[in-house]
Amino acid sequence: MLIADDHAVLRAGLKLLIDAQSDMEVVGEAAGGPETVRGAVTTAPHVVLLDLSMPGARYTQTIEQLVRVAPTSRVLVLTMHDDPAYLRVALRAGAAGYIVKKAADVDLLTAIRAVHEGRTFVDLTRPDEAAQVEDVRRSARPSPTQGQARPLSPREAEVLRLLAEGHTNSEAASRLSVSVKTIETHRKRLSDKLGLKTRAELFRFAVEVGLLDGEEARPAGQ
């Protein structure tokens, strides 16, 4: 197994847990996206235990690259994000499993064994988990929000995508070569136009309209 997480203490704890199992062995560690991909190519692990919030690359890109360059490795996401929107994007990118970090040790070990055996394992630790997972596995359907929201301009779509990917206002401004004030203005317009206030709500909307998996939001006037 390859453990990919940017927190060394967590990696050490996971390694102790996994190596204590008679049927498991940690063959490598990584602290960033590109390092994870290189490690998977070098060690060919059966399972890659992947944190979503690592430096170096968007997690969707890391998952897609792992699927492409290490096809015999199964990706199990281990994350703090207990949100079906993150789950949906991870599975679309090619992850075989998704489990939150607050899950009990026994659940993590069960998840590792499940994905290694070729099954999909999902644990959001939520009361409505079964319904959420079924929704993710079905073909995506347009949400009521999409039908009611006013169309986005190309620049609004760019800003929304960057914010949903986790970039700060300053980072988004740098990428688009505009001022932080301009990003703040676009963010307020997005909130007013879509009726969404928090970053999590903006993220879920970005998933629903396809901004995070290669599709485009509908520009204004079309």
Buried (B, 14 or more C-beta within 10 A) or exposed (E): BBBBBBEEEBBEBBBEBBEEEEEBEBBBBBBBBBBBBBBBEEBBBBBBBBBBEBEBBBBBBBBBBBBEEBEEBBBBBBBEBBBBBBBBBBBBBBBBBBBBBEBEEEBBBBBBBBBBEEEBBBBBEBEEBEEBBEBBEEEBEEBEBBEEBEEBBEBBBBBBBBBBBEBEBEBBBBBBEBEBEBBBEBBEBBBEBBEBEEEBBBBBBBBBBBBBBEEEBBEEEE
